[in-house]
Amino acid sequence: MIISASRRTDIPKYYSEWLVNRIKEGYVDVRNPMFASQVSRYSLSPEVVDGIVFWTKDPAPMLKRLDAFSEYSYYFQFSLTPYGKDIEGNLPDKHELINTFQELSSRIGSDRVNWRYDPIMLNTKYSMEYLIRAFGKIATKLNGYTKKVTISFIDEYNFGGRSVYTSLQTEEIVVAQQNLLAEKISEIAGDNGMSVDTCAEKIDLQKYGIEHARCVDGRIFERLNGCKLSRLKTRYEELAKDAAQRKGCHCVDSIDIGWPNTCLNGCKYCYATSSKTELEQNIKKYNSNSSLLCGEIDQQNDRLTDHRGRGDERDRSFKFGTTTEQLSLDV
């Protein structure tokens, strides 16, 4: 089983204490975002969890807690963009974030911290020239501290009655602009020892050496664990694509343990924060000792399904050895 922590909120920045407590307890409860009364319980035993993907814009609060994850394979998706507080209202100064990136990478290794330069957006303040120049400056600082950078281009969506394009005073980045940005970014990344891939983008940028990303990537955990991860117990079969994600997403199946409207980063482009009122209410519900990231189990109204030990297709993966003979054996 792969844990995503989390596409829905910045757990390393705001909720690492809660996650460490869940590790100690050995399980976590997760509400279904579409049907909130449905709660699933998952084991967090190192014997079951094949890896954890941490999504964050500032993992500084988690640096002192890394020892709690010593028995787990994990890597970070670290978003570091060139925008100011007009777009990312509650993030520290970028120089401080670069220092945090460098410290994290120095402690766990450059192959376990992926830089995300996304989403890329254009407006009267953030021009194409500015974005390319800023990418170069950050890339130079991160040279040797990461091996990969993931990019994406801003998409329009109306979430909670608001237009992201209107909120950001931006519009669609057309194909010609995407190609120019990709070409320049690829050149700069290559000069700084990094490969580039795209997150959930339809455009083919292979001519610039840019592949489609798997942000939740079972292959990374296979390398870290020295095994092959299979979706079936009796024979090897590659982990399935996460059907809950967008069509252009190539991530493998994972369990996301976050909850929407709980992130305080204040990013105007965030699709997981749709209501300031709900955000304020959820923050008041937070209890670092709860089995849920937000709130408590309602014994009368919640329907709890305990997945621990069931070996369900979605919440388990199975380890096979890496040789041809081992891949054919039952486990």
PyMOL commands that set and color helices and strands:
alter all, ss='L'
color gray80, all
select helices_A, chain A and resi 11-14+16-25+60-69+94-108+110-112+128-142+164-168+175-191+206-208+218-225+276-285+324-327
alter helices_A, ss='H'
color red, helices_A
select strands_A, chain A and resi 2-5+27-31+38-43+51-56+74-79+113-120+148-153+158-159+162-163+195-198+210-212+228-230+255-256+303-306+318-320
alter strands_A, ss='S'
color yellow, strands_A
deselect
rebuild
show_as cartoon
